[in-house]
Amino acid sequence: MTSRFGFTLLELVVVLVIVGLLTAVSVPRTADRAEENPAGAAASQVVGLLRSARTLALSRAEAVSVRLDPSTHAFLVTVERGDSAQETSRGALTIPRDVTLAGDTSGAGFRFAATGVAQGETLYVRHDRATVAVWVDRWTGAAHVRP
């Protein structure tokens, strides 16, 4: 009798179909939660911006700064080169009117080093139903949301 190790093609296809079905069922539930919690949805936009800035810092091997204006929801992303800074993107987050942003200071600032480590303030995203905090881990540069 021979021993067999591994999986057959049929077994792999069945597992992939199950994973696909579970993903299809869970995605609409995540979208519903964003509508229930506008502060969480706005925080997700901020986290996405911070993750993009960290990725840019790692890919260019240069420091990248993100500055958010809580009153206008505007952001500015700059790449630091020596003593100068070059603007890479500017825009505004699409946050509902009833959601407000507040930083530790007048403007929330985050800086990602070329190695991915970060410095940054805590940004508070407020709605009448909830308040969440967005912050970055100083050692890993990962952006987090804390209720």
N, C-alpha and C positions, 0 to 999 in steps of 0.2 A: 504494500500500500504506500503510495507516495503522498507526502504532505504538500499542501498548496498554500502559498502565502500571497497576499495581495487581494485585489478586488477585480471583479469582472466588469466589463463595459456596461452591462445592464444594471449592476448595482450602483455604479457611479451616476448613470443617467437618472435613476430613481431618486438618489440623494439630491441631485441638482434640481429636479422638478420640485421636490419638497421644499428646498431652500427658496426657490423662486416663488412658490405659493405663499410661504411665510412672509417674504419680503413684500409681495403685492398686498397682503392683508395689513401689514404694519404701517406702510407709508401713509395711507389715508388717515390713520389714527394720529400720526404725528402732525399732519396738517391741521386736524381738528384742534389739537392742543394749542397750536400757535394762535388760532382764532380765539380760543378761550383765554389766553394769557398774552395780551399785546406786549407786556414788558419782556416776556421771554422771547417773543419773536424779534423785538428790537435788539435785545441782547445777542441773539444769534447773528444779526447783521454785523454788530460790532466785533464779535468773535471771528466771523469770516474775514473782516477787514484786517484784524490783527494776525490771523493765520497767514493771510496773503503777504503781509509785510514781513513776517518772519521767514517765509519761503523765499521772498525776494532777497533778504539779507543773506541767507545761506547760499542761494544760487549765484549771487554776485560777489560774495565774500567781502561785503562792505556793510557798514552800519546803516540801518534804516530807521527813521523816526516817523511816528504817526502822531499827529496833533488833531484832537477833536474839539470843536467848539460846542459845548452843551446847549447854548442858547439857540443856535441856528442849525445844529446837527451837521455842520460842515466838517469835512476832514481834509487833511493835507498829508501826503506821504512824500518824504524826501530821503534821498540817498546821500550819506555823508562821505565826502572825499577830502580827507585832510582837514583843512580849515574852511572848506566851502561845502555847501549843500545844494544838491540838484533836485528840483521838484520832479517827481515821477507821476503823481496823480493827485487830483483834487476833485472834490465833489461833495455831495450831501447824502446822508443816509435817508432812506424813505421810511420814516417813522411816523406812525399815526399822531395826530394832533394832541390826543389826550395822554401821550407818553412823553415824559420829560427825562432829560439826562442831567446829571450833576456829577462833577468831579471833585477831587480833594482841593483843587485850586480852580481858578477861573477857566482854565482849559485843561482837558485831560491829555496827558502826554505819555507816550510809550516809546521806548527805544530798544531795538533789537541789534545786538552786536553781530559781527560777521560769523561768530561761532554759534549763534542762535540763542545765547543767554539774553535776558531782558531786564529792563528797568521800567517801572511804570506805576502810575497811580491806580487807584480803584475808581471805576466809573460806575455810578449808580443809575440804574434804569428804573424809573418809577411810573406806575399806573395806579389808578384808584384801587385795583384788586390786589396788586403785588408790587414788591420792590425786589430787584435782583442786583447783584454786584458783579461786574466784569473785572477781572484782574489777570495778570500774567505771572506765571511762576518764574522767579528770577533765575533759577538754575537751568531749567529746560526751555524757557520761552513759551511754553504752552499757555494758551488763553483758556480761562475757566469762567464759568458762571456759577455763582453761589446765591441761593435764595436768601 
